[in-house]
Amino acid sequence: MNKLENLIARVLDVEVASVSNNTSPDNVENWDSFNGLVLVTELEKKFKVKFTVEEIISVKNVGDIRRVLKKHGVLT
């Protein structure tokens, strides 16, 4: 979904083409704790969802973000 990749690339200041399910804090220098919080806020605004603390803690990469968004019914 382009909307998701575009948002992640913008927040983390990386190329959209570099965003994959395996994109994580381990391989993106800008994905630190601050940008992680910004990412949560932007995802909640963009997709009109509210994540639980457990969901936020469970996210280790973009694939996990997709899984949580699917659980909220905003991604298919």
C-alpha distances in whole Angstrom, upper triangle without the diagonal:
4,6,6,7,9,10,11,13,15,16,17,18,17,15,11,12,14,11,11,11,15,15,17,20,22,21,20,23,22,20,23,24,24,21,20,21,20,16,17,19,16,13,16,16,13,12,16,17,19,19,22,24,24,20,20,23,21,18,19,15,12,12,14,12,9,13,14,11,12,15,15,14,11,8,9
4,5,5,6,8,10,10,12,14,15,16,14,12,9,10,12,10,11,13,16,15,18,20,22,20,19,22,20,19,23,24,23,20,19,21,19,16,17,18,15,13,16,16,12,13,17,18,21,21,24,26,26,22,21,24,23,19,20,16,13,14,16,14,12,16,17,14,15,18,18,17,13,11,13
4,6,5,6,9,10,11,12,14,15,15,14,10,13,14,12,13,14,17,16,18,20,23,21,19,22,20,18,21,22,21,18,18,18,16,13,15,15,12,10,13,12,9,9,13,15,18,18,22,23,24,20,19,22,22,18,19,17,13,14,16,13,12,15,15,12,14,17,16,15,11,10,13
4,5,5,6,9,10,11,12,14,13,13,10,12,13,9,10,11,14,12,14,17,19,18,16,19,17,15,18,19,19,15,14,16,14,11,12,13,10,8,11,12,9,9,13,13,16,16,19,20,21,17,16,19,18,15,16,13,9,11,12,9,8,12,12,10,12,15,14,14,11,9,12
4,5,5,6,8,10,10,11,10,9,6,8,9,6,8,10,12,10,13,15,17,16,14,17,15,14,18,19,19,15,15,17,15,12,14,15,12,11,14,15,12,13,16,17,19,18,22,22,23,19,18,20,19,16,16,12,9,11,13,11,10,14,15,13,15,18,18,17,14,12,15
4,6,5,6,9,10,10,10,9,6,9,11,9,11,13,16,13,15,17,20,18,15,17,15,15,18,20,19,15,15,17,14,12,14,15,11,11,15,14,11,13,16,18,20,20,23,24,25,21,20,22,22,18,18,15,12,15,16,14,13,17,17,15,17,20,19,19,16,15,17
4,6,5,6,9,10,10,11,9,12,13,10,13,14,16,13,14,16,19,17,15,17,14,13,16,17,16,12,12,13,11,8,11,11,8,8,11,11,8,11,14,15,17,17,20,21,22,19,17,20,20,16,17,14,11,14,15,12,13,16,16,13,16,19,18,18,15,14,17
4,5,5,6,8,8,9,8,11,10,7,10,11,13,10,11,12,15,14,11,13,11,10,13,14,14,10,10,12,10,7,10,11,9,9,12,13,11,13,16,16,17,16,19,20,20,17,15,17,17,14,14,11,9,12,13,10,12,15,15,13,16,19,18,19,16,15,18
4,6,5,5,5,6,5,9,8,7,10,13,14,10,12,13,15,13,10,12,10,10,14,16,15,11,12,15,12,10,13,15,12,12,16,16,14,16,19,20,21,20,23,23,24,21,19,21,20,17,16,13,11,14,16,14,15,18,18,17,20,22,22,22,19,18,20
4,6,5,7,8,8,12,12,11,14,16,17,14,15,15,18,16,13,14,11,11,14,16,14,11,12,14,11,9,13,13,10,12,15,14,13,15,18,19,20,20,23,23,25,22,19,22,22,18,18,16,14,17,18,15,17,20,20,18,21,24,22,23,20,19,22
4,6,8,11,11,14,13,12,15,16,17,13,13,13,16,15,11,12,9,9,11,12,10,7,9,10,7,6,10,10,8,10,13,13,12,15,17,18,18,18,21,20,22,19,16,19,19,16,16,14,13,17,17,14,16,19,18,17,21,22,21,23,20,19,23
4,6,9,10,13,11,10,13,15,14,11,10,10,13,11,8,9,6,6,9,11,10,7,9,11,9,8,12,13,11,13,16,16,16,18,20,20,21,19,22,21,22,20,17,18,19,15,15,13,12,16,16,14,17,20,19,19,22,24,23,24,22,21,24
4,7,9,12,11,11,14,17,17,13,13,13,15,13,10,10,7,9,12,15,13,10,12,15,12,11,15,16,14,15,19,18,17,20,22,23,24,23,25,25,26,23,21,22,23,19,18,16,15,18,20,17,19,23,22,21,24,27,26,27,24,23,26
4,6,8,7,8,12,14,14,11,12,12,14,11,8,10,8,10,13,16,16,12,14,17,15,13,17,18,16,16,20,20,19,21,24,24,25,24,26,26,27,24,21,23,23,19,18,15,13,17,19,17,18,22,22,21,24,26,26,27,24,22,25
4,5,5,7,11,14,14,12,14,15,16,13,11,13,12,13,17,20,19,16,17,20,18,16,19,20,18,18,22,22,19,21,24,25,27,26,28,28,29,26,24,25,25,21,19,16,14,17,20,18,18,22,23,22,24,27,26,27,24,22,24
4,5,6,9,12,13,11,14,16,17,14,12,15,14,14,18,21,20,16,17,19,17,15,18,19,16,16,20,20,17,18,22,23,24,24,27,27,27,24,22,24,23,19,19,15,12,15,18,16,16,19,20,19,21,24,24,23,20,18,20
4,6,8,12,12,11,14,17,17,14,13,16,16,16,20,23,23,19,20,22,21,18,21,22,19,19,23,23,20,21,25,25,27,26,29,29,29,26,24,26,24,21,19,16,13,15,18,17,17,20,22,20,22,25,25,25,22,19,21
4,6,10,10,8,11,13,14,10,10,13,13,13,17,20,20,17,17,20,19,16,19,21,19,18,22,23,21,22,25,25,26,25,27,27,27,24,22,23,22,18,17,13,11,14,16,16,16,19,21,20,22,24,25,25,23,20,22
4,7,8,6,9,12,13,11,10,13,13,12,16,18,19,15,15,18,17,14,16,19,16,15,19,20,18,18,22,22,23,21,24,24,24,20,19,20,19,15,14,10,8,10,13,12,12,15,17,16,18,21,21,21,19,17,18
4,5,5,9,12,13,11,11,15,15,14,17,20,21,17,16,19,19,15,17,20,18,16,20,21,19,19,22,22,23,21,23,24,23,19,18,19,18,14,13,9,7,8,11,11,10,13,15,15,16,19,20,20,18,15,16
4,6,8,12,13,12,13,16,17,14,18,19,21,18,16,19,19,15,16,20,18,16,19,21,19,18,21,20,21,19,21,21,20,17,16,17,14,11,10,7,5,4,8,9,8,10,13,13,14,16,18,18,17,14,15
4,6,10,10,9,10,14,15,13,16,18,20,17,15,19,19,16,17,21,20,18,21,23,21,21,24,23,23,21,22,22,20,18,17,17,14,11,9,6,6,6,9,11,11,13,15,16,17,19,21,21,20,18,19
4,7,8,6,7,11,11,10,13,15,17,14,13,16,16,13,15,18,17,16,19,21,20,20,23,22,22,20,21,21,20,17,16,16,15,11,9,5,6,8,10,10,12,14,15,16,18,20,21,22,20,18,20
4,5,6,6,9,10,7,10,12,14,12,10,14,15,12,14,17,17,16,19,21,20,20,23,21,21,18,20,18,18,15,13,13,12,9,6,4,6,9,10,10,13,14,15,16,18,20,21,23,21,19,21
4,6,5,7,8,5,7,9,11,10,9,12,13,12,14,17,17,16,19,21,21,22,24,22,22,19,20,18,18,16,14,13,13,10,8,7,10,12,12,13,16,17,17,19,21,22,23,25,23,22,24
4,6,8,10,8,9,12,15,13,12,16,17,16,17,21,21,20,23,25,25,25,27,26,25,22,23,21,20,19,16,15,15,12,9,9,12,14,14,15,18,19,20,21,23,24,26,28,26,25,26
4,6,9,8,11,14,16,14,14,17,18,16,18,21,21,20,23,25,24,25,28,26,26,24,25,23,23,21,19,18,17,14,11,10,11,14,15,16,18,20,21,22,24,25,26,28,26,24,26
4,6,5,8,12,13,11,11,15,15,13,16,19,18,18,21,23,22,23,26,25,25,22,24,23,23,21,18,18,18,15,12,10,11,14,15,15,17,20,20,21,23,25,26,27,25,23,26
4,6,7,11,12,10,12,15,15,14,17,19,19,20,23,24,23,25,27,27,26,24,25,24,24,22,19,19,20,17,14,13,15,18,18,18,21,23,23,24,26,28,28,30,28,27,29
4,6,9,9,7,9,12,11,11,14,16,16,17,20,21,20,22,24,24,24,22,23,22,23,21,18,18,19,16,15,13,14,18,18,17,20,22,22,22,25,27,26,28,26,25,28
4,7,8,6,6,10,10,9,12,14,14,14,17,19,19,20,22,21,21,19,20,18,19,17,14,14,15,12,11,10,11,15,15,14,17,19,18,19,22,23,23,25,23,22,25
4,6,5,6,9,10,10,12,14,15,16,18,20,21,22,23,22,21,19,20,17,19,18,14,14,16,13,12,12,14,17,17,16,19,21,20,21,24,25,25,27,25,25,28
4,6,5,6,9,10,11,13,14,15,17,19,20,21,22,20,19,16,17,14,16,15,12,12,14,12,12,13,15,18,16,16,19,20,19,20,23,24,23,26,25,25,28
4,5,5,6,9,10,11,12,14,16,17,18,20,21,20,18,17,18,16,18,17,13,14,17,15,15,16,17,20,18,17,20,22,20,21,24,25,24,26,25,25,28
4,5,5,6,9,10,10,12,14,15,16,18,19,18,18,16,18,16,18,17,13,14,16,14,14,13,14,17,16,14,18,20,18,18,22,23,22,24,22,22,26
4,5,5,6,9,10,10,12,14,15,16,18,16,15,13,15,13,14,13,9,11,12,10,10,11,11,15,13,11,15,17,15,16,19,20,19,22,20,20,23
4,5,5,6,9,10,11,12,14,15,16,15,13,12,13,12,14,13,9,11,14,12,13,14,14,17,15,13,17,18,16,16,20,20,19,22,20,21,24
4,5,5,6,9,10,11,12,14,15,15,14,13,15,15,17,15,12,14,16,14,15,15,15,18,17,14,17,19,17,16,20,21,19,22,19,20,24
4,5,5,6,8,10,10,12,13,13,13,12,14,14,16,13,10,13,14,11,13,12,11,14,13,10,13,15,14,13,17,18,17,19,16,17,20
4,6,5,6,9,10,11,11,10,9,8,11,11,13,10,8,11,12,10,13,12,12,14,12,9,13,14,11,11,15,15,14,17,15,16,19
4,6,5,6,9,10,10,10,9,9,12,13,15,13,11,14,16,14,16,16,15,18,16,13,15,17,14,13,17,17,15,18,16,17,21
4,5,5,6,8,10,10,11,11,15,16,18,15,13,16,17,15,17,16,14,17,16,12,14,17,14,13,16,18,15,17,14,16,19
4,5,5,6,8,8,9,9,13,14,16,13,11,15,15,13,15,14,12,14,13,9,11,13,11,9,13,14,12,13,11,12,16
4,6,6,5,5,6,7,11,13,15,12,11,15,16,14,17,16,15,16,15,11,13,14,11,10,13,13,11,13,11,13,17
4,6,5,7,9,11,14,16,19,16,15,18,19,18,20,19,17,19,18,14,15,17,15,12,16,16,13,15,12,15,18
4,6,8,11,13,16,18,20,17,16,20,20,18,20,18,16,17,17,13,14,16,14,11,14,16,13,13,10,12,16
4,6,9,11,14,17,18,15,15,19,18,16,19,18,15,16,15,12,12,14,11,8,11,12,9,10,7,9,13
4,7,10,13,16,18,15,15,19,19,18,21,20,18,19,18,14,14,16,13,10,13,13,10,11,9,12,15
4,6,10,13,14,12,12,16,16,15,19,18,17,17,15,12,13,13,10,8,11,11,7,9,8,12,15
4,7,10,12,10,10,14,15,14,18,18,17,18,15,13,14,14,11,10,13,12,9,12,12,14,18
4,7,8,6,7,10,11,11,15,15,15,16,13,10,13,12,8,9,12,10,9,12,12,14,17
4,5,5,6,9,10,11,15,17,17,17,14,13,15,14,10,12,14,12,11,15,15,17,20
4,5,5,6,9,10,14,16,17,18,14,13,16,15,12,14,17,15,14,18,19,20,23
4,5,5,6,9,12,15,16,16,12,12,15,13,10,14,15,13,14,17,18,19,21
4,5,5,7,10,12,13,13,9,9,11,10,7,10,12,10,11,14,15,16,18
4,5,6,9,11,12,13,10,9,12,12,9,11,14,13,13,16,16,17,20
4,6,8,11,13,14,10,11,14,13,11,14,17,15,16,19,19,20,22
4,6,9,11,11,7,9,12,10,9,12,14,13,15,18,18,18,20
4,6,8,8,5,6,9,9,8,11,13,13,14,17,17,16,18
4,7,8,6,8,11,11,11,14,16,16,18,20,19,18,20
4,5,5,7,9,10,11,13,15,16,17,19,18,16,18
4,5,5,6,9,10,11,12,14,15,16,15,13,15
4,5,5,6,9,10,11,12,14,15,14,12,13
4,5,5,6,9,10,11,13,14,14,12,14
4,5,5,6,9,10,11,12,11,10,13
4,6,5,6,9,10,10,9,7,9
4,6,5,6,9,10,10,8,10
4,5,5,6,9,9,9,11
4,5,5,6,6,6,9
4,5,5,6,5,6
4,5,8,8,9
4,6,8,10
4,6,7
4,7
4
